[in-house]
Amino acid sequence: MSQPRHPASTAEELSRDFVELEKLIHSLPDDHRRRLEPVFDRVADGARRRRRILNLVQEALSQLRLDMKYLLFDLEATRRERDSYRSQQEGDQS
């Protein structure tokens, strides 16, 4: 019986079900294992890729939320400055 081919750091990216499935595949006889390993590798790579994409999207959303907070802060400050300027202009005209 051979050892799983994916390093421990990669196993952290996969769910427990993937890790368990990989162990089960590696416990199979050689002919069955050789047929299943390529399919498992493709599925595991797809899962890792989707997880990376999800992480990137989550980071982008977090950055967008932060940017929106800054924009709202700037908008409110601009509105206060505008209102203050209008008050000064109306005071000067009286």
ChimeraX attribute file (.defattr): number of C-alpha atoms within 10 A of each C-alpha:
attribute: neighborCount
match mode: 1-to-1
recipient: residues
	/A:1	11
	/A:2	11
	/A:3	9
	/A:4	16
	/A:5	13
	/A:6	12
	/A:7	8
	/A:8	11
	/A:9	8
	/A:10	13
	/A:11	17
	/A:12	11
	/A:13	17
	/A:14	16
	/A:15	13
	/A:16	11
	/A:17	9
	/A:18	16
	/A:19	19
	/A:20	11
	/A:21	13
	/A:22	22
	/A:23	16
	/A:24	12
	/A:25	21
	/A:26	20
	/A:27	15
	/A:28	14
	/A:29	10
	/A:30	13
	/A:31	8
	/A:32	12
	/A:33	18
	/A:34	13
	/A:35	11
	/A:36	15
	/A:37	16
	/A:38	11
	/A:39	11
	/A:40	16
	/A:41	14
	/A:42	11
	/A:43	13
	/A:44	21
	/A:45	15
	/A:46	12
	/A:47	16
	/A:48	18
	/A:49	13
	/A:50	12
	/A:51	14
	/A:52	13
	/A:53	12
	/A:54	12
	/A:55	12
	/A:56	12
	/A:57	12
	/A:58	12
	/A:59	12
	/A:60	12
	/A:61	12
	/A:62	12
	/A:63	12
	/A:64	12
	/A:65	12
	/A:66	12
	/A:67	12
	/A:68	12
	/A:69	12
	/A:70	12
	/A:71	12
	/A:72	12
	/A:73	12
	/A:74	12
	/A:75	12
	/A:76	12
	/A:77	12
	/A:78	12
	/A:79	12
	/A:80	12
	/A:81	12
	/A:82	12
	/A:83	12
	/A:84	12
	/A:85	12
	/A:86	12
	/A:87	11
	/A:88	11
	/A:89	11
	/A:90	10
	/A:91	9
	/A:92	8
	/A:93	6
	/A:94	5
